[in-house]
């Protein structure tokens, strides 16, 4: 009994000691807590940004500064010289081709003018007509373009300025042609009609104007020793990016001039295909090329006539169920059916001004540069699509500031959509396919709306006009080379819905001969 009592007394003493230590700890904790200012406890501010958001903002600012520093990175003179030369290769080729075409159009317009002016000069006049009613001297004395002629190695600026000369001459001669036709048809005095007509305002801006547009009016350093056009100095990567933008402007202005001059000759599109049942009828017959030609009351007539598909067909449901994605191909592979490409680098939109004739050339057609930043894109609003549905557009509306970069895109299906959907926009998609050995494959391309396809730089197919999306809009054989093969797709959206495309290939022997568009 005495043992139990002693044990209980020890336990009580130990408990009191523990309690005293606990109380001392609490008192110390309360003493260490700072008192609230003026008796008010500060609660967390809901409007205060969390530290992680501040960190993200700091990282974005640092990233922006890093990009600015990168853009000002100096380029060694020899390296800059080489990059300028590489950047101009395709632009020079494009402008030379345009110049040859302009020279042919100029000669054709001169001949037409000469024939009509001869008729004016030989016509009989009534006694009441002015004495100079048949005087065509002003129209005869329109200066010819091409003086002085270009040297053996003209610069981009020289080629561009010569194109501008030919555009002006062709427009002036067309004015004389119009005056002669009107004077002959209505028996009017040629000088009076000719002097009453005025040239249109749409003409190529000067190369100096393009430079000012590219720099927003800022001065660009120049040097006689520079190999860039107009002696523009390329000191750093920002200068190089601006110069590439300038080259793109020159190509696009030449393309617009080409389209304007074509319209003076009454150019027209080739006939489209047979419309699907219940869709009305269209003029002309087609071979699957997709060029539309319809009357004023036909569906979709106007700036973008509907282009109906006619050509080889495939079993769409079967292909959709069995086709697999792929970018590397081997003849030894067990898979022999259709393969679709769903990984692309894409860029856009550029404004196509409601046109679908591919006259306006954009930088990706000249060179594919994934590091480039273009500032001449569309400005306005667009929709970032959240899926690849070929008809519906789903996504958040975003603002477009005109800055364009390449973006990697991977679709969950064979239909590929663009980064931002907007009306009257031009887009490009680029990818590379690898073949372990050369092989002939069938290529099936489908676009909504107009589209154009290059493989290894070869212009394989183009389709103008508003069209419905079909995976077999065009099927054609193509000989792929061993190793990497480049694929570039141009896509035009006329508006009113989604835009996109599909690109598939299949061994030629795996399908019937009726699958080939000749």
C-alpha positions as CSV (number, residue, x, y, z in Angstrom):
1,X,0.0,0.0,0.0
2,X,2.9,2.4,0.8
3,X,4.4,1.6,-2.6
4,X,1.3,2.6,-4.5
5,X,1.0,5.9,-2.7
6,X,4.7,6.8,-3.4
7,X,4.3,6.0,-7.0
8,X,1.1,8.2,-7.3
9,X,2.9,11.1,-5.6
10,X,5.8,10.9,-8.1
11,X,3.4,11.0,-11.0
12,X,1.7,14.1,-9.7
13,X,4.9,15.9,-9.2
14,X,6.0,15.0,-12.8
15,X,2.7,16.2,-14.2
16,X,3.1,19.6,-12.5
17,X,6.6,20.0,-13.9
18,X,5.3,19.3,-17.4
19,X,2.5,21.7,-17.0
20,X,4.8,24.5,-15.8
21,X,7.1,24.0,-18.8
22,X,4.1,24.2,-21.1
23,X,2.9,27.4,-19.5
24,X,6.3,28.9,-19.8
25,X,6.4,28.0,-23.5
26,X,3.0,29.6,-24.2
27,X,4.1,32.8,-22.4
28,X,7.3,32.9,-24.4
29,X,5.4,32.5,-27.6
30,X,2.9,35.3,-26.8
31,X,5.8,37.6,-25.8
32,X,7.6,37.0,-29.2
33,X,4.5,37.8,-31.3
34,X,4.7,41.5,-32.4
35,X,1.6,43.6,-31.3
36,X,-0.7,44.8,-34.1
37,X,-0.4,48.4,-35.2
38,X,-3.0,50.6,-33.5
39,X,-4.9,47.5,-32.4
40,X,-5.8,46.5,-36.0
41,X,-4.8,43.1,-37.4
42,X,-3.7,43.3,-41.1
43,X,-5.6,40.8,-43.2
44,X,-4.4,39.5,-46.5
45,X,-5.1,41.9,-49.4
46,X,-7.2,40.1,-52.0
47,X,-6.1,42.5,-54.7
48,X,-2.4,41.9,-54.0
49,X,-0.8,39.7,-56.6
50,X,0.6,36.4,-55.4
51,X,4.4,36.1,-55.3
52,X,4.2,33.5,-58.1
53,X,2.4,36.0,-60.4
54,X,5.1,38.6,-59.7
55,X,7.7,36.1,-60.5
56,X,6.0,35.2,-63.8
57,X,5.8,38.9,-64.7
58,X,9.5,39.4,-63.9
59,X,10.3,36.3,-66.0
60,X,8.3,37.7,-68.9
61,X,10.1,41.1,-68.6
62,X,13.4,39.3,-68.5
63,X,12.4,37.2,-71.5
64,X,11.4,40.4,-73.4
65,X,14.7,42.1,-72.6
66,X,16.5,38.9,-73.7
67,X,14.7,39.0,-77.0
68,X,15.5,42.7,-77.5
69,X,19.2,42.0,-76.7
70,X,19.1,39.1,-79.1
71,X,17.7,41.3,-81.9
72,X,20.5,43.7,-81.4
73,X,23.2,41.0,-81.6
74,X,26.0,42.2,-83.9
75,X,26.6,40.3,-87.1
76,X,30.2,40.0,-88.5
77,X,30.4,41.8,-91.8
78,X,31.2,38.7,-93.9
79,X,28.4,36.7,-92.2
80,X,25.9,39.6,-92.8
81,X,27.0,39.8,-96.4
82,X,26.3,36.1,-96.8
83,X,22.9,36.3,-95.1
84,X,21.8,39.2,-97.3
85,X,22.8,37.2,-100.4
86,X,20.8,34.1,-99.2
87,X,17.8,36.2,-98.4
88,X,17.7,37.7,-101.8
89,X,17.9,34.5,-103.9
90,X,14.2,33.7,-104.2
91,X,13.2,37.4,-104.2
92,X,15.4,38.1,-107.2
93,X,14.0,35.1,-109.0
94,X,10.5,36.1,-108.3
95,X,11.1,39.7,-109.5
96,X,12.9,38.6,-112.6
97,X,10.0,36.3,-113.5
98,X,7.6,39.2,-112.9
99,X,9.7,41.5,-115.1
100,X,9.7,39.0,-118.0
101,X,5.9,38.8,-117.7
102,X,5.5,42.6,-117.5
103,X,7.7,43.0,-120.6
104,X,5.4,40.6,-122.5
105,X,2.3,42.4,-121.3
106,X,3.9,45.8,-122.3
107,X,4.6,44.6,-125.8
108,X,1.0,43.2,-126.2
109,X,-0.5,46.5,-125.0
110,X,1.8,48.5,-127.3
111,X,0.5,46.5,-130.3
112,X,-3.1,46.9,-129.3
113,X,-2.6,50.6,-128.9
114,X,-0.8,50.9,-132.2
115,X,-3.6,49.1,-134.0
116,X,-6.4,51.2,-132.5
117,X,-4.5,54.5,-133.1
118,X,-4.1,53.6,-136.7
119,X,-7.8,53.2,-137.0
120,X,-8.4,56.6,-135.3
121,X,-6.0,58.3,-137.7
122,X,-7.6,56.7,-140.8
123,X,-11.2,57.3,-140.0
124,X,-13.2,59.8,-142.0
125,X,-14.5,62.9,-140.1
126,X,-17.6,65.0,-140.8
127,X,-17.1,68.6,-141.8
128,X,-18.1,69.8,-138.3
129,X,-15.4,67.8,-136.5
130,X,-12.4,69.6,-135.0
131,X,-9.3,69.6,-137.2
132,X,-7.3,67.7,-134.6
133,X,-10.0,65.1,-133.9
134,X,-7.7,62.3,-135.2
135,X,-4.5,63.7,-133.6
136,X,-2.9,60.8,-131.6
137,X,0.5,62.3,-131.0
138,X,0.1,62.5,-127.2
139,X,-0.7,58.8,-127.1
140,X,2.1,57.9,-129.5
141,X,4.7,59.6,-127.4
142,X,4.2,57.7,-124.2
143,X,7.8,56.9,-122.9
144,X,8.8,53.3,-123.1
145,X,9.9,51.4,-120.0
146,X,13.3,49.8,-119.8
147,X,15.5,52.9,-120.4
148,X,18.2,52.7,-119.3
149,X,18.3,48.9,-119.4
150,X,19.3,46.9,-116.3
151,X,22.9,45.8,-115.9
152,X,24.1,42.2,-115.8
153,X,23.5,41.8,-112.0
154,X,20.7,44.2,-110.9
155,X,19.9,44.7,-107.3
156,X,16.4,44.0,-105.8
157,X,15.8,47.7,-105.8
158,X,16.8,48.0,-109.5
159,X,14.4,45.1,-110.5
160,X,11.6,46.6,-108.4
161,X,12.0,50.0,-109.9
162,X,12.0,48.5,-113.5
163,X,8.8,46.7,-112.7
164,X,7.3,50.0,-111.5
165,X,8.3,51.6,-114.9
166,X,6.6,48.9,-116.9
167,X,3.5,49.0,-114.7
168,X,3.2,52.8,-115.4
169,X,3.8,52.4,-119.1
170,X,1.2,49.6,-119.4
171,X,-1.4,51.6,-117.5
172,X,-0.8,54.7,-119.7
173,X,-1.0,52.7,-122.9
174,X,-4.2,51.1,-121.6
175,X,-5.6,54.6,-121.1
176,X,-4.8,55.4,-124.8
177,X,-6.5,52.1,-125.8
178,X,-9.6,53.0,-123.8
179,X,-9.7,56.5,-125.3
180,X,-9.3,55.1,-128.9
181,X,-12.1,52.6,-128.4
182,X,-14.5,55.3,-127.0
183,X,-13.6,57.8,-129.8
184,X,-14.2,55.1,-132.5
185,X,-17.4,53.8,-131.0
186,X,-19.0,57.2,-130.5
187,X,-17.3,59.3,-133.2
188,X,-15.7,61.6,-130.7
189,X,-12.5,63.7,-130.9
190,X,-9.6,61.5,-129.7
191,X,-7.7,64.3,-127.9
192,X,-10.8,65.4,-126.0
193,X,-11.5,61.8,-124.9
194,X,-7.9,61.1,-124.1
195,X,-7.4,64.3,-122.0
196,X,-10.6,63.5,-120.0
197,X,-9.4,60.2,-118.8
198,X,-7.1,59.8,-115.7
199,X,-4.8,57.0,-114.6
200,X,-5.9,54.9,-111.6
201,X,-4.4,55.7,-108.3
202,X,-3.2,52.1,-107.6
203,X,0.4,51.8,-108.5
204,X,3.6,50.3,-107.0
205,X,5.0,52.6,-104.3
206,X,8.7,53.5,-104.7
207,X,11.4,51.4,-103.1
208,X,12.2,54.3,-100.9
209,X,8.6,54.3,-99.7
210,X,8.9,50.6,-98.8
211,X,12.0,51.4,-96.8
212,X,10.1,54.1,-94.8
213,X,7.2,51.7,-94.3
214,X,9.5,49.1,-92.9
215,X,11.2,51.4,-90.4
216,X,8.1,53.5,-89.6
217,X,9.9,56.5,-91.0
218,X,13.1,56.0,-89.0
219,X,16.4,56.5,-90.8
220,X,18.3,53.4,-92.0
221,X,22.1,53.6,-92.1
222,X,23.5,53.3,-95.6
223,X,26.9,52.6,-97.0
224,X,28.3,52.2,-100.6
225,X,30.0,49.1,-99.4
226,X,26.8,47.2,-98.4
227,X,25.6,44.4,-100.7
228,X,22.0,45.1,-99.6
229,X,19.7,47.1,-101.9
230,X,20.0,50.9,-101.8
231,X,23.2,50.5,-99.7
232,X,21.2,49.6,-96.5
233,X,23.6,48.6,-93.8
234,X,23.0,45.3,-92.0
235,X,24.7,45.5,-88.6
236,X,22.7,43.1,-86.5
237,X,19.9,40.6,-86.5
238,X,17.2,43.3,-86.1
239,X,18.5,45.0,-89.3
240,X,18.5,41.6,-91.1
241,X,14.9,41.0,-90.0
242,X,13.9,44.4,-91.2
243,X,15.6,43.8,-94.5
244,X,13.8,40.5,-95.0
245,X,10.5,42.3,-94.3
246,X,11.5,44.8,-96.9
247,X,12.1,42.1,-99.5
248,X,8.7,40.6,-98.6
249,X,7.1,44.0,-99.2
250,X,8.8,44.2,-102.6
251,X,7.5,40.8,-103.7
252,X,4.0,41.5,-102.5
253,X,3.8,44.9,-104.3
254,X,5.0,43.2,-107.5
255,X,2.3,40.6,-107.1
256,X,-0.4,43.2,-106.6
257,X,0.8,45.0,-109.7
258,X,0.7,41.8,-111.6
259,X,-2.9,41.3,-110.6
260,X,-3.8,44.9,-111.6
261,X,-2.2,44.5,-115.0
262,X,-3.9,41.2,-115.6
263,X,-7.3,42.8,-115.1
264,X,-6.5,45.3,-117.9
265,X,-6.3,42.4,-120.3
266,X,-9.6,40.9,-119.2
267,X,-8.1,37.9,-117.4
268,X,-10.6,35.3,-116.3
269,X,-10.6,32.1,-114.3
270,X,-10.8,28.7,-115.8
271,X,-13.9,26.7,-115.6
272,X,-14.8,24.9,-112.3
273,X,-16.1,21.4,-111.7
274,X,-19.5,20.0,-111.6
275,X,-21.5,21.1,-108.6
276,X,-22.8,18.5,-106.1
277,X,-26.5,17.5,-106.3
278,X,-28.8,20.3,-105.3
279,X,-26.0,23.0,-105.3
280,X,-27.0,24.6,-108.6
281,X,-25.0,24.6,-111.8
282,X,-21.8,26.3,-112.9
283,X,-20.3,27.2,-116.1
284,X,-17.4,25.4,-117.7
285,X,-16.0,21.9,-117.3
286,X,-13.2,20.9,-115.1
287,X,-10.6,18.3,-114.3
288,X,-10.5,18.8,-110.6
289,X,-8.4,21.9,-110.7
290,X,-11.0,23.8,-108.7
291,X,-11.1,27.1,-110.6
292,X,-14.5,28.6,-110.5
293,X,-16.4,30.4,-113.3
294,X,-20.1,31.1,-112.6
295,X,-22.8,33.6,-113.6
296,X,-23.8,36.6,-111.5
297,X,-26.7,34.8,-109.9
298,X,-24.8,31.6,-109.2
299,X,-24.2,30.6,-105.6
300,X,-21.1,32.2,-104.2
301,X,-20.6,34.5,-107.2
302,X,-18.8,37.8,-106.7
303,X,-15.3,38.2,-105.4
304,X,-14.9,34.5,-104.4
305,X,-17.0,32.2,-106.7
306,X,-17.7,28.8,-105.3
307,X,-15.4,26.1,-106.7
308,X,-17.0,22.7,-107.0
309,X,-14.8,19.6,-106.8
310,X,-14.6,17.2,-109.7
311,X,-12.0,14.5,-109.9
312,X,-10.8,11.2,-108.4
313,X,-12.7,10.1,-105.3
314,X,-11.7,7.9,-102.4
315,X,-13.8,6.1,-99.7
316,X,-13.6,8.9,-97.1
317,X,-15.1,6.9,-94.3
318,X,-12.8,4.0,-94.9
319,X,-9.7,6.3,-95.1
320,X,-10.7,8.2,-91.9
321,X,-11.1,4.9,-90.1
322,X,-7.9,3.3,-91.2
323,X,-5.4,6.2,-92.0
324,X,-2.5,6.7,-89.6
325,X,-0.3,9.7,-88.9
326,X,3.3,9.7,-90.0
327,X,6.2,11.7,-91.3
328,X,8.9,9.0,-91.9
329,X,8.3,6.4,-94.5
330,X,9.9,3.1,-95.4
331,X,9.1,0.6,-98.2
332,X,9.7,-2.2,-95.7
333,X,6.9,-1.0,-93.4
334,X,4.0,-3.3,-93.0
335,X,1.5,-0.4,-93.3
336,X,0.7,0.1,-97.0
337,X,-2.5,2.3,-96.8
338,X,-3.1,6.1,-96.5
339,X,-1.0,8.1,-94.0
340,X,-1.9,11.6,-93.0
341,X,0.5,14.4,-91.8
342,X,-0.7,16.1,-88.6
343,X,2.4,17.9,-87.4
344,X,3.2,21.3,-89.0
345,X,4.7,24.7,-88.4
346,X,2.1,27.3,-89.3
347,X,2.1,31.1,-89.6
348,X,-0.6,33.7,-90.4
349,X,-2.9,35.5,-91.0
350,X,-1.8,38.0,-93.7
351,X,-4.6,40.0,-95.2
352,X,-5.6,38.7,-98.7
353,X,-7.9,41.7,-99.3
354,X,-10.7,39.4,-100.5
355,X,-8.5,38.0,-103.3
356,X,-7.7,34.3,-103.9
357,X,-5.4,34.5,-107.0
358,X,-2.1,34.1,-105.1
359,X,-0.8,37.2,-106.7
360,X,0.4,38.6,-103.4
361,X,3.5,36.7,-102.3
362,X,4.3,36.5,-98.6
363,X,7.7,35.7,-97.0
364,X,7.2,31.9,-96.5
365,X,7.1,31.5,-100.3
366,X,10.5,33.1,-100.5
367,X,12.2,31.3,-97.6
368,X,11.1,29.5,-94.4
369,X,12.8,31.1,-91.4
370,X,11.5,29.9,-88.1
371,X,13.3,32.7,-86.2
372,X,11.8,35.5,-88.3
373,X,9.2,37.9,-86.8
374,X,7.0,39.6,-89.4
375,X,5.1,42.8,-88.6
376,X,2.9,43.0,-91.7
377,X,0.2,40.6,-90.6
378,X,-3.5,41.3,-90.2
379,X,-4.7,43.7,-87.5
380,X,-8.1,43.2,-85.9
381,X,-9.6,40.2,-84.2
382,X,-9.5,36.4,-84.7
383,X,-10.5,33.2,-83.0
384,X,-8.0,30.7,-81.5
385,X,-9.7,27.4,-82.4
386,X,-9.8,24.8,-79.7
387,X,-10.4,21.8,-82.0
388,X,-9.9,20.9,-85.6
389,X,-13.5,20.7,-86.7
390,X,-13.6,21.4,-90.5
391,X,-16.7,23.6,-90.3
392,X,-17.4,25.0,-86.9
393,X,-15.2,27.5,-85.1
394,X,-14.8,27.2,-81.4
395,X,-12.4,29.2,-79.2
396,X,-11.5,32.5,-77.6
397,X,-11.5,35.7,-79.5
398,X,-8.1,37.4,-79.5
399,X,-6.6,40.7,-80.8
400,X,-4.3,40.6,-83.8
401,X,-1.5,43.2,-83.8
402,X,0.1,42.3,-87.1
403,X,3.1,40.4,-85.6
404,X,3.5,36.9,-86.9
405,X,5.8,34.0,-85.9
406,X,5.9,30.4,-86.9
407,X,4.0,28.2,-84.4
408,X,4.2,24.4,-84.0
409,X,0.8,22.8,-84.4
410,X,-0.2,19.1,-84.0
411,X,-3.7,18.0,-84.8
412,X,-5.6,15.1,-83.2
413,X,-7.0,14.2,-86.6
414,X,-6.2,14.4,-90.3
415,X,-7.8,17.9,-90.5
416,X,-5.3,20.6,-89.6
417,X,-6.5,24.0,-88.4
418,X,-4.7,27.3,-88.3
419,X,-3.4,29.1,-85.2
420,X,-5.9,32.0,-85.4
421,X,-9.0,31.9,-87.7
422,X,-10.1,35.2,-89.3
423,X,-11.9,36.2,-92.5
424,X,-9.9,37.1,-95.7
425,X,-6.7,35.7,-94.3
426,X,-3.7,33.9,-95.8
427,X,-1.8,31.2,-93.9
428,X,1.2,28.9,-94.6
429,X,2.0,25.5,-93.2
430,X,5.4,23.8,-93.5
431,X,6.7,20.3,-92.7
432,X,9.3,17.8,-93.8
433,X,8.8,14.2,-94.7
434,X,11.6,11.6,-94.6
435,X,11.9,8.6,-97.0
436,X,14.5,6.0,-96.5
437,X,14.6,5.6,-100.3
438,X,13.1,7.4,-103.3
439,X,9.4,6.5,-103.8
440,X,6.5,7.5,-105.9
441,X,3.4,8.2,-103.8
442,X,-0.1,9.4,-104.3
443,X,-0.7,12.8,-102.6
444,X,-4.2,13.8,-101.6
445,X,-4.7,17.4,-100.6
446,X,-7.9,19.2,-99.4
447,X,-8.3,22.8,-98.4
448,X,-11.0,25.2,-97.2
449,X,-11.1,27.6,-99.0
450,X,-8.4,28.1,-101.7
451,X,-5.1,26.4,-101.4
452,X,-1.7,25.9,-103.0
453,X,0.9,23.1,-102.6
454,X,4.6,23.0,-103.1
455,X,6.7,19.8,-102.6
456,X,10.5,20.2,-102.7
457,X,9.9,23.7,-104.2
458,X,7.8,22.3,-107.1
459,X,4.4,23.9,-107.6
460,X,2.2,20.8,-107.4
461,X,-1.3,22.1,-107.2
462,X,-3.5,25.2,-106.7
463,X,-7.2,25.8,-106.2
464,X,-8.8,29.2,-106.2
465,X,-12.3,30.1,-105.2
466,X,-14.5,29.3,-102.3
467,X,-14.7,25.5,-101.9
468,X,-16.0,22.9,-99.5
469,X,-13.4,20.8,-97.7
470,X,-12.8,17.3,-99.1
471,X,-9.9,15.1,-98.2
472,X,-9.6,14.1,-101.9
473,X,-9.9,17.5,-103.4
474,X,-6.9,16.7,-105.5
475,X,-5.0,13.4,-105.9
476,X,-1.8,13.3,-107.9
477,X,1.3,11.1,-108.0
478,X,4.6,12.6,-106.8
479,X,8.2,11.3,-106.8
480,X,9.7,11.8,-103.4
481,X,13.4,11.8,-103.1
482,X,15.5,9.8,-100.6
483,X,16.0,11.7,-97.3
484,X,14.1,14.8,-96.3
485,X,11.4,16.3,-98.5
486,X,9.9,19.8,-97.9
487,X,6.1,20.5,-98.0
488,X,4.6,24.0,-98.0
489,X,0.9,24.6,-98.1
490,X,-0.7,28.0,-98.7
491,X,-4.2,28.4,-97.4
492,X,-6.8,31.2,-98.1
493,X,-9.9,31.7,-95.9
494,X,-12.6,33.7,-97.7
495,X,-14.6,34.0,-94.5
496,X,-17.8,32.9,-93.0
497,X,-16.5,29.8,-91.2
498,X,-13.5,27.7,-90.3
499,X,-10.5,27.1,-92.5
500,X,-8.1,24.2,-92.6
501,X,-6.6,21.5,-94.8
502,X,-5.4,17.9,-94.9
503,X,-2.4,16.3,-96.5
504,X,-2.2,12.5,-97.1
505,X,0.0,10.1,-99.0
506,X,-0.2,6.5,-100.0
507,X,1.9,4.1,-102.1
508,X,0.6,4.3,-105.7
509,X,0.2,0.5,-106.0
510,X,-2.0,0.4,-102.9
511,X,-5.0,2.1,-104.7
512,X,-6.6,1.8,-108.1
513,X,-5.6,3.8,-111.2
514,X,-8.9,5.8,-111.0
515,X,-7.4,7.6,-108.0
516,X,-5.0,9.6,-110.1
517,X,-5.7,13.1,-111.5
518,X,-3.8,13.5,-114.8
